[in-house]
Amino acid sequence: ETPAITATPNMPRGVEGIISLRGAIIPVIGLASFLNMERRAGGAKLIITEFSGHSQAFLVHEVDRIVRVDWEHVKAPQAMLTGSSNRVTAITELPDGKLVSILDVEQIVAETLGEEPIPDMDPVETAADSTVFFADDSAVARRKISQVLERLGVPSQHAQNGREAWDKLSQLARGAEQ
């Protein structure tokens, strides 16, 4: 159940306040208010998450269910659905026909609470023909990973999701076989 949320002054848009959980002070991000959606009356639940060593809570109306979805059923949204914010990374349709938006929670946290700066790093020695390949559905995570690799002087390529990563790696493998 949701503990009492303490409102605090000067909080960014979408931050409802803070809670104390097991001795830690955690900001509470109200997803409905952050996403400019009407907040429903009634009970609310908190989903506690951790990204990059920081904990935060997302205030939601309810948790209906947790589902696993195959990549074949996850579609990139049209540009008009994401706008310039990139808060929606994908759309999927559940077996009952319900459409679900998959949110980029890293983007929401970055917009709400800010981003940690990339620390200074010395370049590393790599083999001349080596490249790091990574995949992440979050634009924020891809940008951060790319920035770290650039500072390290490591060439990289990326994919936006597992399906795209598989396709690119398969293409590279076919090229290597030839």
C-alpha positions in Angstrom: 0.0 0.0 0.0 1.0 3.6 -0.6 2.5 5.2 2.5 1.9 8.9 3.2 3.5 11.1 0.6 5.1 14.2 1.9 4.7 17.2 -0.4 8.0 19.2 -0.7 8.5 22.7 -2.2 10.2 23.3 -5.5 9.8 19.8 -6.8 9.9 19.3 -10.6 6.6 18.7 -12.5 5.3 15.2 -11.9 7.0 14.7 -8.5 4.2 14.3 -6.0 6.6 14.4 -3.0 8.8 12.0 -1.1 8.4 8.9 1.1 10.6 7.3 3.6 11.1 3.6 2.8 13.4 1.5 5.0 15.3 4.5 6.0 15.8 5.9 2.5 14.1 9.1 1.3 12.6 8.4 -2.2 11.0 10.8 -4.6 7.5 9.8 -5.8 6.8 10.5 -9.5 3.0 10.6 -10.3 2.8 9.1 -13.8 -0.7 10.4 -14.5 0.3 14.0 -13.7 3.7 13.7 -15.4 2.0 12.3 -18.6 -0.8 14.9 -18.5 -3.4 12.3 -17.9 -6.4 12.5 -15.6 -5.6 11.0 -12.2 -8.3 8.6 -11.2 -10.0 8.8 -7.8 -9.5 6.0 -5.4 -6.5 4.0 -4.2 -3.0 4.3 -5.6 0.0 2.0 -5.7 3.7 2.6 -5.7 6.2 0.8 -7.9 9.6 1.2 -6.4 12.4 1.2 -9.0 16.2 1.7 -9.2 18.1 3.2 -12.1 21.8 4.1 -12.1 22.0 3.7 -8.3 19.0 6.0 -7.6 15.7 4.8 -6.2 12.4 6.4 -7.1 8.7 5.4 -6.8 6.1 5.6 -9.5 2.6 6.4 -8.3 0.1 4.5 -10.4 -3.6 3.9 -10.0 -3.3 0.1 -10.1 -1.2 -2.8 -11.3 -3.5 -4.9 -13.4 -1.0 -7.7 -14.3 2.6 -8.4 -15.4 2.9 -9.9 -18.8 5.7 -11.2 -21.0 5.5 -10.1 -24.6 7.5 -11.6 -27.5 9.4 -9.1 -29.6 7.2 -10.0 -32.6 4.3 -8.4 -30.8 6.1 -5.2 -29.8 5.9 -2.4 -32.4 7.7 0.9 -32.6 5.1 3.7 -32.2 4.4 6.2 -34.9 6.1 9.6 -34.4 2.8 11.3 -33.6 2.3 9.0 -30.6 5.7 9.8 -29.1 6.0 13.4 -30.0 9.4 15.0 -29.2 9.5 13.5 -25.7 10.2 9.8 -26.6 8.3 8.8 -23.5 6.7 5.9 -25.3 9.2 3.4 -26.6 6.8 0.8 -28.0 3.2 -0.3 -28.3 1.9 -3.9 -27.9 -1.5 -5.6 -28.1 -2.4 -8.0 -25.4 -4.3 -11.3 -26.2 -7.6 -9.6 -25.1 -7.1 -6.9 -27.7 -6.1 -4.2 -25.2 -3.4 -1.8 -26.5 -0.5 -1.0 -24.1 2.0 1.8 -24.3 5.5 0.8 -23.1 7.0 3.8 -21.4 10.7 4.7 -21.3 11.0 5.0 -17.6 14.7 6.2 -17.9 13.4 9.1 -20.0 10.8 10.0 -17.4 13.3 9.8 -14.6 15.8 12.0 -16.6 13.1 14.6 -17.4 11.8 14.7 -13.8 14.9 14.3 -11.6 17.7 15.2 -14.1 20.6 13.2 -15.4 24.0 12.4 -13.8 26.9 13.9 -15.8 29.3 11.4 -17.4 32.5 11.4 -15.4 35.9 12.1 -17.0 37.5 9.0 -18.3 40.8 8.2 -19.9 40.6 6.4 -23.3 41.3 2.7 -23.3 43.4 0.6 -25.6 41.3 -1.6 -27.9 42.0 -3.8 -30.9 42.0 -1.8 -34.1 39.0 -3.7 -35.5 36.9 -4.0 -32.3 33.5 -2.4 -31.9 31.1 -2.6 -29.0 27.5 -3.5 -30.0 24.7 -2.8 -27.5 20.9 -2.7 -27.5 18.5 -0.7 -25.3 15.0 0.5 -25.8 15.6 3.7 -23.9 16.9 6.7 -25.8 18.4 8.0 -22.6 20.2 4.8 -21.9 21.5 4.6 -25.5 22.8 8.2 -25.3 24.5 7.5 -21.9 26.2 4.3 -23.1 27.3 6.1 -26.3 28.8 9.0 -24.3 30.7 6.6 -22.1 32.1 4.6 -25.0 33.1 7.9 -26.9 35.0 9.1 -23.8 36.7 5.7 -23.6 37.6 6.0 -27.3 35.7 2.8 -28.1 33.8 2.6 -31.5 30.2 1.4 -31.1 27.0 0.5 -32.8 23.6 0.1 -31.3 20.1 -1.2 -31.7 16.9 0.2 -30.3 15.4 -3.1 -29.2 16.1 -6.9 -29.1 14.5 -7.6 -32.5 16.6 -4.9 -34.2 19.7 -6.2 -32.4 19.1 -9.8 -33.5 18.6 -8.6 -37.1 21.8 -6.6 -37.2 23.8 -9.3 -35.5 22.4 -11.9 -38.0 23.4 -9.6 -40.9 26.9 -9.2 -39.5 27.2 -13.0 -39.1 26.1 -13.6 -42.7 28.6 -11.1 -43.9 31.4 -12.8 -41.8 30.5 -16.2 -43.3 30.8 -14.9 -46.8 
